[in-house]
Amino acid sequence: MPATLFDLTDKVIAITGATGTLTGSAAGYLASQGARVAYLGRSQAKLDAALAGVLSKHPSAQVLGLVADVADRAALEAARDAILAKWGRIDVLINGAGGNQPGATITPDKTFADLDFAAFHEVMNLNFHGTVLPTLAFLPALLAAAPGASVVNFSSASSTRAISRVVGYSAAKAAVDNFTRWLAADLGRRTQGGVRVNSLVPGFFIGEQNRRLLTQEDGSLTERGQAICRQTSFGRFGEADELHGAIHFLVTEASRFVTGTTVVVDGGFCIDSGV
Ligand SMILES: NC(=O)c1ccc[n+]([C@@H]2O[C@H](COP(=O)([O-])OP(=O)(O)OC[C@H]3O[C@@H](n4cnc5c(N)ncnc54)[C@H](OP(=O)(O)O)[C@@H]3O)[C@@H](O)[C@H]2O)c1
């Protein structure tokens, strides 16, 4: 039994897409709280930079960087085995890798009929299949670590609300939510709560992918950025560290009776009618 509900000490956590803005911030936070954190990413150079960043702030952080594309099962299994060889267990998988691409969106000058289906497929592959495949690869380790094991899937506010332009990414994140519920029910029964599965819904945060869409070169908001802030009860974008508390909750004993749910961290975007 852990010392406290929120104890992260020595929990082994693997995060895909860990070189990203939100994921990297979450990985650094978890490592700063005593978890042993494996960063999975596609680029060794980006992983090196991310680890150097966290170690410069927290020299005693226990971190590991592993190259693994979420579409590559062999690489994911090799990463899993490397984590097991180093730390002997894996308690948590955070499926953070994800993102959009221009072809899978419908810009104002286009209609759905112009959809680039190949791009749609790629976005589906990254966000949905890229959540299922790492889960498959890591599941044996999570089952071995149960009770107290869990999966956290990064979803999006666009999984439940129609957001203009964003057709492929939204469908993929809706599939992630559905998969979260299915796997939560299945594993909940099989393991009597030993392995939990939840998804995290970040609202709008400015990151590398959407910065040019939401902000002008001088830092002021674009029309779309303003529309998002008007729709968000708090009237602003989120900061990456505002996801830390929800993630901390989902990966610790604090949420031991919580599975198949989506934790929404959006400053009120999803519940506000705008009226
Ligand atoms: N930012 C937001 O406002 C927002 C809102 C809602 C949901 N989300 C979701 O939250 C998660 C994290 O977002 P973020 O802002 O941190 O993303 P980000 O900064 O765009 O980073 C995305 C991460 O995914 C990785 N990645 C992309 N394709 C990959 C692949 N095939 N295999 C392995 N890794 C891959 C990227 O690696 P490379 O660096 O190698 O490309 C990067 O580490 C994503 O799932 C995103 O969809 C974000």
The ligand as an SDF file (V2000), in Angstrom:
LIG
                    3D

 48 52  0  0  0  0  0  0  0  0999 V2000
   -1.9600   20.9890  -27.4760 N   0  0  0  0  0  0  0  0  0  0  0  0
   -3.2870   20.9580  -27.3310 C   0  0  0  0  0  0  0  0  0  0  0  0
   -3.9860   21.9910  -27.2400 O   0  0  0  0  0  0  0  0  0  0  0  0
   -3.9910   19.6450  -27.2430 C   0  0  0  0  0  0  0  0  0  0  0  0
   -5.3390   19.6590  -26.9740 C   0  0  0  0  0  0  0  0  0  0  0  0
   -6.0250   18.4730  -26.8550 C   0  0  0  0  0  0  0  0  0  0  0  0
   -5.3440   17.2760  -27.0030 C   0  0  0  0  0  0  0  0  0  0  0  0
   -4.0240   17.2720  -27.2790 N   0  0  0  0  0  0  0  0  0  0  0  0
   -3.3620   15.9630  -27.4060 C   0  0  0  0  0  0  0  0  0  0  0  0
   -2.4430   15.8630  -26.3400 O   0  0  0  0  0  0  0  0  0  0  0  0
   -1.3410   15.0550  -26.7300 C   0  0  0  0  0  0  0  0  0  0  0  0
   -0.0580   15.8160  -26.5030 C   0  0  0  0  0  0  0  0  0  0  0  0
   -0.1490   17.0480  -27.1890 O   0  0  0  0  0  0  0  0  0  0  0  0
    1.1140   18.0000  -27.3380 P   0  0  0  0  0  0  0  0  0  0  0  0
    0.5860   19.3810  -27.5140 O   0  0  0  0  0  0  0  0  0  0  0  0
    2.1040   17.6840  -26.2700 O   0  0  0  0  0  0  0  0  0  0  0  0
    1.6450   17.4870  -28.7590 O   0  0  0  0  0  0  0  0  0  0  0  0
    2.9080   17.9660  -29.5890 P   0  0  0  0  0  0  0  0  0  0  0  0
    3.6700   19.0080  -28.8780 O   0  0  0  0  0  0  0  0  0  0  0  0
    2.4440   18.2340  -30.9780 O   0  0  0  0  0  0  0  0  0  0  0  0
    3.7520   16.6320  -29.5850 O   0  0  0  0  0  0  0  0  0  0  0  0
    3.2650   15.4690  -30.1690 C   0  0  0  0  0  0  0  0  0  0  0  0
    4.1730   14.3560  -29.7840 C   0  0  0  0  0  0  0  0  0  0  0  0
    3.7520   13.1750  -30.4840 O   0  0  0  0  0  0  0  0  0  0  0  0
    4.8950   12.6100  -31.0940 C   0  0  0  0  0  0  0  0  0  0  0  0
    4.5810   11.8140  -32.2590 N   0  0  0  0  0  0  0  0  0  0  0  0
    3.9810   12.2220  -33.3970 C   0  0  0  0  0  0  0  0  0  0  0  0
    3.8830   11.1680  -34.2310 N   0  0  0  0  0  0  0  0  0  0  0  0
    4.4350   10.1130  -33.5830 C   0  0  0  0  0  0  0  0  0  0  0  0
    4.6480    8.7460  -33.9110 C   0  0  0  0  0  0  0  0  0  0  0  0
    4.2420    8.2300  -35.0810 N   0  0  0  0  0  0  0  0  0  0  0  0
    5.2530    7.9410  -32.9930 N   0  0  0  0  0  0  0  0  0  0  0  0
    5.6490    8.4410  -31.8060 C   0  0  0  0  0  0  0  0  0  0  0  0
    5.4830    9.7050  -31.4460 N   0  0  0  0  0  0  0  0  0  0  0  0
    4.8860   10.5260  -32.3340 C   0  0  0  0  0  0  0  0  0  0  0  0
    5.7480   13.7900  -31.4460 C   0  0  0  0  0  0  0  0  0  0  0  0
    7.0570   13.3460  -31.7000 O   0  0  0  0  0  0  0  0  0  0  0  0
    8.0060   14.1430  -32.7290 P   0  0  0  0  0  0  0  0  0  0  0  0
    8.5190   15.2800  -31.9200 O   0  0  0  0  0  0  0  0  0  0  0  0
    9.0100   13.1320  -33.1060 O   0  0  0  0  0  0  0  0  0  0  0  0
    7.1480   14.5890  -33.8710 O   0  0  0  0  0  0  0  0  0  0  0  0
    5.6190   14.6040  -30.1800 C   0  0  0  0  0  0  0  0  0  0  0  0
    6.4390   14.0870  -29.1810 O   0  0  0  0  0  0  0  0  0  0  0  0
   -1.5800   14.6800  -28.1890 C   0  0  0  0  0  0  0  0  0  0  0  0
   -2.2030   13.4120  -28.2460 O   0  0  0  0  0  0  0  0  0  0  0  0
   -2.5530   15.7360  -28.6590 C   0  0  0  0  0  0  0  0  0  0  0  0
   -3.3520   15.2770  -29.7250 O   0  0  0  0  0  0  0  0  0  0  0  0
   -3.3280   18.4240  -27.3940 C   0  0  0  0  0  0  0  0  0  0  0  0
  1  2  1  0
  2  3  2  0
  2  4  1  0
  4  5  1  0
  4 48  2  0
  5  6  2  0
  6  7  1  0
  7  8  2  0
  8  9  1  0
  8 48  1  0
  9 10  1  0
  9 46  1  0
 10 11  1  0
 11 12  1  0
 11 44  1  0
 12 13  1  0
 13 14  1  0
 14 15  2  0
 14 16  1  0
 14 17  1  0
 17 18  1  0
 18 19  2  0
 18 20  1  0
 18 21  1  0
 21 22  1  0
 22 23  1  0
 23 24  1  0
 23 42  1  0
 24 25  1  0
 25 26  1  0
 25 36  1  0
 26 27  1  0
 26 35  1  0
 27 28  2  0
 28 29  1  0
 29 30  1  0
 29 35  2  0
 30 31  1  0
 30 32  2  0
 32 33  1  0
 33 34  2  0
 34 35  1  0
 36 37  1  0
 36 42  1  0
 37 38  1  0
 38 39  2  0
 38 40  1  0
 38 41  1  0
 42 43  1  0
 44 45  1  0
 44 46  1  0
 46 47  1  0
M  CHG  2   8   1  16  -1
M  END
$$$$
